[in-house]
């Protein structure tokens, strides 16, 4: 019997109640949001449940929403895959913008170690309990987090670029 999205939703609702919400189907990926403080419990449940069997962490990344309220300015997104049923899910956990932190899942999926380090490196999200949370791609001396939407995309004073070649003008030429 194929694993249906309604089964996943029912099991999550039964086990975690209102801590799991905003269920949706986006193409072939079933998506939902969870309360950030429940990340470890939800991931363990999805991995260990004999029917769900989401044993593979495909990806983990951060997102910055600077226009959201402070309690939802950052999100950590987890993509899990059940290879037995070829079912994929996306989990989004919103976290506070003033002190962005969430528990590590590196003790559940070893592959998340570098993904969490990359997310820390680019967004400044602290993964509590991570065994070696330090920069992985940027210089250790860096004080900013380059993927945060706090800086302009490019230097407005540059004179070596002609915006017409990048589709940034409506002038006809």
Backbone as ProteinMPNN parsed JSONL, in Angstrom:
{"seq_chain_A": "XXXXXXXXXXXXXXXXXXXXXXXXXXXXXXXXXXXXXXXXXXXXXXXXXXXXXXXXXXXXXXXXXXXXXXXXXXXXXXXXXXXXXXXXXXXXXXXXXXXXXXXXXXXXXXXXXXXXXXXXXXXXXXXXXXXXXXXXXXXXXXXXXXXXXXXXXXXXXXXXXXXXXXXXXXXXX", "coords_chain_A": {"N_chain_A": [[0.833, -1.189, 0.0], [0.624, 2.152, -0.908], [2.183, 5.02, 0.499], [0.282, 7.639, 1.584], [-0.334, 11.193, 1.512], [-2.284, 12.019, 3.295], [-2.139, 10.117, 5.295], [0.327, 10.714, 6.455], [-0.191, 13.308, 7.393], [-2.323, 12.788, 9.195], [-1.051, 11.128, 11.116], [0.912, 12.885, 12.106], [-0.691, 14.971, 13.134], [-2.152, 13.603, 15.057], [-0.094, 12.857, 16.806], [1.38, 15.231, 17.379], [-0.358, 17.369, 17.429], [-1.351, 20.745, 17.495], [1.191, 21.688, 17.082], [2.102, 21.111, 14.616], [1.37, 22.33, 11.448], [-0.255, 24.115, 8.685], [-0.432, 22.453, 6.318], [0.339, 21.409, 3.015], [0.292, 20.582, -0.472], [2.825, 20.685, -2.692], [3.466, 20.411, -5.82], [5.147, 17.455, -6.169], [5.835, 17.29, -3.53], [5.068, 17.025, -0.178], [4.239, 19.426, 2.171], [4.754, 21.118, 5.311], [4.478, 23.079, 8.352], [6.275, 23.331, 11.432], [6.433, 23.723, 15.012], [9.313, 25.269, 16.209], [10.567, 24.341, 18.544], [9.932, 21.695, 18.608], [11.387, 20.273, 16.786], [13.317, 18.144, 17.013], [11.792, 16.011, 18.075], [9.809, 15.676, 16.074], [11.329, 15.075, 13.749], [12.616, 12.708, 14.589], [10.343, 11.101, 14.951], [9.3, 10.973, 12.31], [11.39, 9.615, 11.083], [11.616, 7.181, 12.512], [9.094, 5.967, 12.64], [7.344, 3.064, 11.724], [5.723, 3.003, 9.431], [6.054, 5.446, 8.119], [8.893, 6.055, 7.65], [10.974, 8.002, 6.875], [13.951, 8.109, 6.084], [16.045, 9.492, 4.973], [17.804, 12.453, 4.789], [17.547, 14.923, 2.604], [18.113, 17.639, 2.214], [18.95, 20.636, 3.996], [18.319, 23.892, 4.91], [18.536, 27.499, 5.317], [16.341, 30.359, 5.551], [15.781, 33.808, 5.141], [13.468, 36.109, 6.214], [13.074, 39.204, 6.213], [10.969, 41.034, 6.398], [8.981, 39.873, 7.871], [7.249, 39.416, 11.043], [9.158, 39.673, 14.09], [9.342, 37.183, 15.442], [9.176, 35.36, 13.415], [11.201, 35.696, 11.526], [13.269, 34.173, 10.502], [13.693, 30.987, 8.93], [14.136, 27.481, 9.104], [14.547, 24.963, 6.814], [13.743, 21.657, 6.1], [14.289, 18.866, 4.079], [13.037, 15.75, 3.571], [13.237, 12.278, 2.622], [11.496, 9.377, 1.743], [12.632, 6.525, 0.669], [11.577, 4.017, 0.174], [8.907, 4.325, -0.545], [9.162, 6.336, -2.306], [8.576, 8.991, -1.521], [8.484, 12.408, -0.762], [9.049, 15.011, 1.619], [8.655, 18.346, 2.92], [9.725, 20.288, 5.555], [9.139, 23.104, 7.486], [10.446, 25.272, 9.838], [9.877, 28.058, 11.693], [11.849, 30.636, 13.16], [13.046, 32.89, 15.724], [14.005, 36.252, 14.982], [15.742, 37.905, 16.395], [17.335, 36.299, 18.0], [18.314, 33.889, 16.424], [17.909, 30.552, 16.652], [17.946, 26.959, 16.884], [17.408, 23.515, 17.694], [19.96, 21.114, 16.986], [19.974, 18.557, 14.46], [21.934, 16.829, 13.993], [22.593, 14.654, 15.466], [20.714, 12.862, 14.741], [20.576, 12.681, 11.928], [23.531, 12.258, 10.472], [24.477, 13.487, 8.212], [23.513, 16.051, 8.304], [25.32, 17.628, 9.589], [27.274, 19.216, 8.1], [25.495, 20.664, 6.574], [24.108, 22.154, 8.482], [26.237, 23.646, 9.456], [26.824, 25.177, 7.181], [24.446, 26.639, 6.964], [24.563, 28.078, 9.35], [26.881, 29.54, 8.778], [26.088, 31.203, 6.632], [23.654, 32.397, 7.392], [23.676, 32.824, 10.128], [22.312, 31.29, 11.966], [21.989, 29.609, 14.948], [22.699, 26.348, 15.807], [21.724, 24.562, 18.31], [23.562, 22.419, 20.331], [25.097, 21.355, 18.342], [27.98, 19.571, 17.255], [30.319, 20.884, 16.282], [30.023, 23.712, 15.563], [30.912, 25.975, 13.393], [32.213, 28.355, 11.029], [32.133, 27.318, 7.609], [32.566, 27.844, 4.909], [33.042, 30.59, 4.575], [35.39, 33.13, 5.715], [36.786, 32.783, 8.982], [37.044, 35.158, 10.376], [35.013, 36.776, 9.565], [32.298, 38.956, 10.279], [29.728, 39.275, 9.545], [26.739, 37.85, 8.042], [26.374, 36.575, 5.018], [24.06, 35.784, 3.487], [21.862, 36.902, 4.6], [19.245, 39.234, 4.225], [20.099, 41.923, 4.55], [21.712, 43.671, 3.306], [22.397, 45.638, 0.342], [22.035, 44.165, -2.94], [24.072, 44.679, -4.761], [26.792, 46.937, -5.329], [25.798, 50.205, -5.537], [27.248, 52.231, -6.565], [28.813, 51.379, -8.631], [30.489, 51.78, -11.706], [31.252, 50.295, -13.82], [29.408, 48.695, -15.022], [26.773, 48.275, -17.308], [23.508, 48.766, -17.029], [21.603, 48.256, -18.991], [22.309, 45.912, -20.26], [21.554, 43.97, -18.554], [18.871, 43.815, -18.391], [17.687, 45.808, -16.882], [16.445, 48.175, -17.424], [13.909, 50.169, -18.92], [14.127, 51.559, -21.171], [13.982, 52.021, -24.67], [16.255, 50.997, -27.08]], "CA_chain_A": [[0.0, 0.0, 0.0], [1.415, 3.368, -1.049], [2.078, 6.013, 1.564], [-0.48, 8.806, 1.142], [-0.087, 12.394, 2.306], [-3.268, 12.091, 4.385], [-1.615, 9.283, 6.378], [1.384, 11.489, 7.121], [-0.856, 14.398, 8.11], [-3.075, 12.228, 10.33], [-0.109, 10.678, 12.148], [1.525, 14.066, 12.717], [-1.716, 15.676, 13.911], [-2.452, 12.756, 16.22], [1.046, 12.829, 17.726], [1.899, 16.543, 17.764], [-1.445, 18.336, 17.532], [-1.218, 22.074, 16.893], [2.596, 21.999, 16.822], [2.303, 20.892, 13.182], [0.276, 23.048, 10.783], [-0.066, 24.619, 7.323], [-0.167, 21.356, 5.386], [0.048, 21.702, 1.618], [0.946, 19.75, -1.476], [3.494, 21.519, -3.687], [3.885, 19.451, -6.841], [5.228, 16.113, -5.581], [6.376, 17.387, -2.173], [4.114, 17.356, 0.868], [4.89, 20.428, 3.011], [4.076, 21.566, 6.518], [5.267, 23.842, 9.312], [6.285, 22.807, 12.794], [6.979, 24.6, 16.045], [10.761, 25.051, 16.216], [11.005, 23.581, 19.72], [9.551, 20.287, 18.419], [12.108, 19.741, 15.634], [13.926, 16.841, 17.296], [10.736, 15.007, 18.221], [9.15, 15.449, 14.783], [12.273, 14.393, 12.858], [12.745, 11.325, 15.087], [9.09, 10.412, 14.656], [9.235, 10.706, 10.868], [12.424, 8.64, 10.737], [11.467, 5.894, 13.194], [7.771, 5.369, 12.494], [7.475, 1.945, 10.775], [4.998, 3.259, 8.186], [6.533, 6.659, 7.455], [10.253, 5.693, 7.227], [11.727, 9.053, 6.206], [15.301, 7.795, 6.549], [17.077, 10.222, 4.234], [17.762, 13.915, 4.793], [18.017, 15.391, 1.303], [18.658, 18.987, 2.302], [18.61, 21.487, 5.131], [18.776, 25.238, 4.554], [17.916, 28.61, 6.02], [15.7, 31.417, 4.772], [15.615, 35.041, 5.902], [12.285, 36.898, 5.86], [13.256, 40.411, 7.023], [9.727, 41.79, 6.54], [8.076, 39.181, 8.799], [7.361, 39.783, 12.456], [10.44, 39.215, 14.636], [9.301, 35.768, 15.824], [9.167, 34.52, 12.206], [12.096, 36.295, 10.543], [14.105, 33.137, 9.908], [13.125, 29.643, 8.87], [15.011, 26.384, 8.716], [13.758, 24.066, 5.983], [14.276, 20.302, 6.039], [13.703, 18.017, 3.043], [13.242, 14.335, 3.887], [12.816, 11.385, 1.542], [11.231, 7.973, 2.025], [13.028, 5.834, -0.554], [10.737, 2.833, -0.026], [7.672, 4.75, -1.21], [9.533, 7.488, -3.128], [7.77, 10.106, -1.013], [9.309, 13.49, -0.233], [8.357, 16.014, 2.424], [9.385, 19.563, 3.282], [9.345, 20.77, 6.883], [9.628, 24.464, 7.722], [10.354, 25.72, 11.231], [10.188, 29.483, 11.825], [12.558, 30.964, 14.398], [13.135, 34.288, 16.114], [14.99, 37.041, 14.26], [16.719, 38.533, 17.29], [18.238, 35.256, 18.464], [17.931, 32.73, 15.625], [18.495, 29.286, 17.089], [17.107, 25.767, 16.83], [18.188, 22.336, 18.076], [20.607, 20.386, 15.906], [19.525, 17.192, 14.189], [23.131, 16.09, 13.588], [22.607, 13.384, 16.2], [19.721, 11.998, 14.091], [21.114, 12.518, 10.574], [24.913, 12.738, 10.474], [24.678, 14.333, 7.025], [23.102, 17.429, 8.59], [26.43, 18.342, 10.2], [27.794, 20.263, 7.219], [24.38, 21.518, 6.151], [23.875, 23.095, 9.578], [27.371, 24.574, 9.477], [26.64, 26.101, 6.066], [23.337, 27.525, 7.324], [25.126, 28.987, 10.343], [27.852, 30.393, 8.109], [25.465, 32.183, 5.753], [22.497, 33.069, 8.004], [23.894, 33.082, 11.543], [21.385, 30.494, 12.791], [22.718, 28.776, 15.903], [22.136, 25.02, 15.983], [22.045, 24.194, 19.683], [24.008, 21.045, 20.496], [25.922, 20.926, 17.209], [29.302, 19.218, 17.787], [31.408, 21.764, 15.847], [29.37, 24.777, 14.799], [31.807, 27.069, 13.012], [32.121, 28.66, 9.607], [32.6, 26.233, 6.76], [32.953, 28.365, 3.6], [33.538, 31.965, 4.717], [36.518, 33.299, 6.624], [36.429, 32.793, 10.4], [37.053, 36.536, 10.867], [33.828, 37.492, 9.088], [31.355, 39.279, 11.348], [28.369, 39.331, 8.987], [26.22, 36.619, 7.462], [26.119, 37.116, 3.678], [22.771, 35.474, 2.861], [20.805, 37.707, 5.203], [18.809, 40.297, 3.319], [20.354, 43.178, 5.249], [22.611, 44.471, 2.496], [21.979, 45.699, -1.069], [22.579, 43.067, -3.729], [25.318, 45.087, -5.391], [27.231, 48.292, -5.049], [25.09, 51.141, -6.412], [28.213, 53.181, -7.113], [29.633, 50.793, -9.693], [30.402, 52.432, -13.014], [31.745, 49.372, -14.835], [28.318, 47.873, -15.534], [25.722, 48.971, -18.035], [22.279, 48.075, -16.635], [20.828, 47.837, -20.16], [22.679, 44.547, -20.63], [21.02, 43.067, -17.538], [17.423, 43.94, -18.389], [17.278, 46.662, -15.766], [15.952, 49.466, -17.887], [12.771, 50.032, -19.834], [14.404, 52.39, -22.345], [14.152, 51.324, -25.941], [17.489, 51.448, -27.714]], "C_chain_A": [[0.873, 1.246, 0.0], [1.142, 4.336, 0.105], [1.408, 7.274, 1.013], [-0.203, 9.995, 2.061], [-1.07, 12.503, 3.474], [-2.828, 11.232, 5.574], [-0.553, 10.043, 7.174], [0.753, 12.582, 7.971], [-1.593, 13.875, 9.331], [-2.147, 11.796, 11.456], [0.533, 11.861, 12.873], [0.533, 14.815, 13.602], [-2.04, 14.9, 15.182], [-1.34, 12.822, 17.265], [1.427, 14.214, 18.246], [0.853, 17.653, 17.818], [-1.168, 19.631, 16.797], [0.226, 22.489, 16.639], [2.978, 21.76, 15.366], [1.106, 21.509, 12.465], [0.634, 23.384, 9.338], [0.347, 23.518, 6.341], [-0.5, 21.799, 3.967], [0.816, 20.737, 0.715], [1.517, 20.679, -2.536], [4.151, 20.597, -4.703], [3.976, 18.073, -6.196], [5.78, 16.118, -4.158], [5.28, 17.832, -1.215], [4.823, 18.26, 1.868], [4.062, 20.751, 4.239], [5.044, 22.338, 7.398], [5.195, 23.169, 10.667], [6.778, 23.889, 13.744], [8.456, 24.259, 16.195], [11.229, 24.213, 17.399], [10.653, 22.092, 19.632], [10.36, 19.611, 17.311], [12.675, 18.354, 15.886], [12.871, 15.751, 17.368], [10.087, 14.669, 16.883], [10.07, 14.677, 13.834], [12.458, 12.935, 13.3], [11.498, 10.504, 14.773], [9.01, 10.031, 13.179], [10.246, 9.641, 10.441], [12.098, 7.253, 11.281], [10.106, 5.241, 13.059], [7.839, 4.274, 11.424], [6.711, 2.129, 9.467], [5.572, 4.443, 7.416], [7.942, 6.486, 6.878], [10.969, 6.765, 6.394], [13.168, 8.985, 6.707], [16.399, 8.621, 5.906], [16.831, 11.726, 4.292], [18.377, 14.392, 3.484], [18.707, 16.742, 1.419], [18.175, 19.658, 3.576], [19.141, 22.864, 4.771], [18.053, 26.278, 5.395], [17.277, 29.575, 5.035], [15.557, 32.623, 5.687], [14.418, 35.8, 5.341], [12.33, 38.195, 6.664], [11.977, 41.206, 7.253], [8.717, 41.113, 7.46], [8.205, 39.75, 10.202], [8.606, 39.108, 13.022], [10.434, 37.719, 14.947], [9.33, 34.818, 14.629], [10.102, 35.074, 11.117], [13.033, 35.289, 9.875], [13.332, 31.836, 9.879], [14.242, 28.674, 8.539], [14.12, 25.382, 7.999], [14.487, 22.732, 5.869], [13.54, 19.551, 4.932], [14.056, 16.571, 3.379], [12.667, 13.477, 2.768], [12.625, 9.973, 2.096], [11.511, 7.223, 0.726], [12.145, 4.621, -0.848], [9.501, 3.174, -0.849], [7.913, 5.895, -2.202], [8.657, 8.701, -2.805], [8.709, 11.14, -0.407], [8.447, 14.466, 0.559], [9.289, 17.195, 2.686], [8.828, 20.053, 4.612], [9.959, 22.153, 7.061], [9.387, 24.821, 9.179], [10.783, 27.178, 11.294], [10.852, 29.736, 13.172], [12.714, 32.478, 14.531], [14.259, 35.019, 15.376], [16.051, 37.668, 15.139], [17.748, 37.54, 17.798], [17.915, 33.966, 17.704], [18.666, 31.46, 16.062], [17.457, 28.177, 17.072], [17.997, 24.585, 17.206], [18.781, 21.666, 16.836], [19.911, 19.041, 15.681], [20.712, 16.337, 13.74], [23.285, 14.781, 14.355], [21.593, 12.39, 15.616], [20.177, 11.663, 12.671], [22.526, 13.105, 10.569], [25.184, 13.678, 9.3], [24.292, 15.789, 7.277], [24.238, 18.265, 9.168], [26.905, 19.495, 9.322], [26.684, 21.183, 6.746], [24.068, 22.555, 7.231], [25.017, 24.099, 9.676], [27.249, 25.6, 8.356], [25.534, 27.115, 6.372], [23.782, 28.524, 8.391], [26.027, 30.011, 9.674], [27.191, 31.511, 7.309], [24.317, 32.962, 6.384], [22.687, 33.403, 9.481], [22.927, 32.35, 12.446], [22.201, 29.546, 13.648], [21.998, 27.44, 16.065], [22.606, 24.488, 17.331], [22.406, 22.715, 19.745], [24.852, 20.522, 19.347], [27.347, 20.663, 17.703], [30.436, 20.151, 17.383], [30.85, 22.884, 14.976], [30.341, 25.93, 14.591], [31.679, 27.267, 11.514], [32.746, 27.54, 8.779], [33.101, 26.733, 5.41], [33.537, 29.775, 3.672], [34.691, 32.013, 5.708], [36.022, 33.349, 8.072], [36.302, 34.207, 10.943], [35.815, 37.326, 10.453], [32.868, 37.757, 10.238], [29.92, 39.342, 10.854], [27.994, 37.975, 8.413], [25.673, 36.964, 6.081], [24.776, 36.791, 3.04], [21.599, 36.187, 3.532], [20.478, 38.863, 4.268], [18.934, 41.66, 3.995], [21.19, 44.146, 4.416], [22.079, 44.554, 1.073], [22.677, 44.596, -1.863], [23.895, 43.428, -4.402], [25.601, 46.54, -5.073], [26.571, 49.25, -6.037], [26.04, 52.146, -7.053], [29.066, 52.628, -8.238], [29.404, 51.509, -11.02], [30.81, 51.493, -14.142], [30.655, 48.476, -15.415], [27.286, 48.746, -16.229], [24.427, 48.195, -17.789], [21.433, 47.624, -17.826], [21.099, 46.381, -20.518], [22.143, 43.51, -19.644], [19.507, 43.177, -17.414], [16.875, 44.831, -17.308], [16.818, 48.04, -16.21], [14.802, 49.215, -18.858], [12.979, 50.873, -21.086], [14.519, 51.51, -23.601], [15.413, 51.864, -26.603], [17.754, 50.683, -28.969]], "O_chain_A": [[1.771, 1.373, 0.833], [0.023, 4.443, 0.605], [1.918, 7.897, 0.082], [0.122, 9.823, 3.235], [-0.717, 13.027, 4.53], [-3.107, 11.572, 6.724], [-0.54, 10.015, 8.405], [1.119, 12.762, 9.132], [-1.494, 14.469, 10.405], [-2.423, 12.066, 12.625], [0.681, 11.846, 14.095], [0.883, 15.247, 14.7], [-2.185, 15.485, 16.256], [-1.61, 12.84, 18.466], [1.762, 14.361, 19.421], [1.168, 18.773, 18.22], [-0.797, 19.624, 15.624], [0.466, 23.537, 16.041], [4.057, 22.163, 14.932], [-0.041, 21.246, 12.828], [1.686, 22.99, 8.836], [1.345, 23.642, 5.632], [-1.499, 22.483, 3.742], [1.838, 20.166, 1.096], [0.766, 21.386, -3.209], [5.242, 20.072, -4.479], [2.963, 17.565, -5.715], [6.153, 15.067, -3.636], [4.647, 18.87, -1.409], [5.893, 17.908, 2.366], [2.834, 20.671, 4.218], [6.26, 22.269, 7.223], [4.204, 22.527, 11.012], [7.447, 24.84, 13.339], [8.814, 23.086, 16.297], [12.189, 23.452, 17.273], [11.044, 21.315, 20.503], [10.048, 18.482, 16.933], [12.525, 17.47, 15.042], [13.041, 14.682, 16.783], [9.842, 13.498, 16.592], [9.633, 13.726, 13.186], [12.455, 12.031, 12.465], [11.597, 9.344, 14.374], [8.687, 8.891, 12.846], [9.976, 8.856, 9.532], [12.285, 6.256, 10.583], [9.977, 4.05, 13.342], [8.339, 4.524, 10.327], [7.03, 1.465, 8.481], [5.573, 4.437, 6.185], [8.144, 6.76, 5.695], [11.507, 6.465, 5.328], [13.554, 9.703, 7.629], [17.569, 8.469, 6.256], [15.772, 12.206, 3.89], [19.586, 14.278, 3.281], [19.751, 16.971, 0.808], [17.145, 19.3, 4.148], [20.297, 22.992, 4.368], [17.086, 25.973, 6.092], [17.618, 29.606, 3.853], [15.248, 32.479, 6.87], [14.361, 36.097, 4.148], [11.682, 38.281, 7.707], [11.902, 41.979, 8.208], [7.697, 41.713, 7.798], [9.153, 40.473, 10.508], [9.058, 38.09, 12.497], [11.444, 37.052, 14.728], [9.49, 33.61, 14.801], [9.82, 34.933, 9.927], [13.534, 35.55, 8.782], [12.435, 31.608, 10.691], [15.17, 28.996, 7.797], [13.068, 24.998, 8.509], [15.683, 22.682, 5.582], [12.312, 19.595, 4.858], [15.232, 16.213, 3.46], [11.742, 13.881, 2.063], [13.475, 9.449, 2.816], [10.714, 7.28, -0.21], [11.987, 4.243, -2.009], [9.097, 2.417, -1.731], [6.981, 6.363, -2.856], [8.085, 9.339, -3.69], [9.612, 10.803, 0.358], [7.288, 14.717, 0.226], [10.514, 17.072, 2.678], [7.618, 20.213, 4.774], [11.149, 22.351, 6.817], [8.274, 24.692, 9.69], [11.93, 27.501, 10.982], [10.483, 29.144, 14.186], [12.534, 33.229, 13.573], [15.337, 34.461, 15.173], [17.157, 37.938, 14.67], [18.907, 37.898, 18.004], [17.312, 33.052, 18.265], [19.873, 31.319, 15.866], [16.26, 28.416, 17.224], [19.216, 24.655, 17.048], [18.166, 21.658, 15.77], [19.334, 18.467, 16.604], [20.528, 15.258, 13.178], [24.031, 13.898, 13.933], [21.616, 11.209, 15.962], [20.164, 10.501, 12.265], [22.691, 14.322, 10.653], [26.031, 14.566, 9.396], [24.709, 16.672, 6.528], [24.129, 19.49, 9.231], [26.929, 20.64, 9.773], [26.919, 22.373, 6.538], [23.795, 23.714, 6.916], [24.785, 25.277, 9.949], [27.542, 26.777, 8.565], [25.671, 28.302, 6.075], [23.411, 29.696, 8.332], [25.948, 31.204, 9.965], [27.677, 32.642, 7.307], [24.03, 34.08, 5.956], [21.922, 34.197, 10.029], [22.738, 32.753, 13.594], [23.01, 28.772, 13.136], [20.82, 27.407, 16.42], [23.738, 24.025, 17.472], [21.653, 21.863, 19.273], [25.281, 19.369, 19.37], [27.875, 21.448, 18.49], [31.442, 20.208, 18.089], [31.173, 22.982, 13.792], [30.564, 26.748, 15.484], [31.1, 26.434, 10.816], [33.726, 26.909, 9.174], [33.979, 26.106, 4.818], [34.437, 30.11, 2.902], [34.935, 31.058, 6.445], [34.955, 33.898, 8.346], [35.532, 34.441, 11.876], [35.597, 38.433, 10.944], [32.646, 36.885, 11.078], [28.993, 39.451, 11.655], [28.825, 37.072, 8.314], [24.614, 37.583, 5.979], [24.382, 37.487, 2.104], [20.463, 36.079, 3.07], [21.362, 39.397, 3.598], [17.988, 42.448, 4.007], [21.353, 45.308, 4.787], [21.381, 43.644, 0.626], [23.766, 44.15, -1.503], [24.747, 42.56, -4.592], [24.73, 47.27, -4.601], [26.764, 49.12, -7.246], [25.658, 52.84, -7.995], [29.947, 53.32, -8.748], [28.27, 51.801, -11.4], [30.72, 51.867, -15.311], [30.949, 47.589, -16.216], [26.976, 49.843, -15.763], [24.271, 47.082, -18.292], [20.626, 46.704, -17.69], [20.213, 45.691, -21.024], [22.267, 42.307, -19.876], [18.924, 42.691, -16.445], [15.744, 44.651, -16.857], [16.814, 48.976, -15.41], [14.741, 48.181, -19.523], [12.118, 50.905, -21.965], [15.078, 50.413, -23.571], [15.605, 53.079, -26.669], [18.756, 50.928, -29.641]]}, "name": "protein", "num_of_chains": 1, "seq": "XXXXXXXXXXXXXXXXXXXXXXXXXXXXXXXXXXXXXXXXXXXXXXXXXXXXXXXXXXXXXXXXXXXXXXXXXXXXXXXXXXXXXXXXXXXXXXXXXXXXXXXXXXXXXXXXXXXXXXXXXXXXXXXXXXXXXXXXXXXXXXXXXXXXXXXXXXXXXXXXXXXXXXXXXXXXX"}
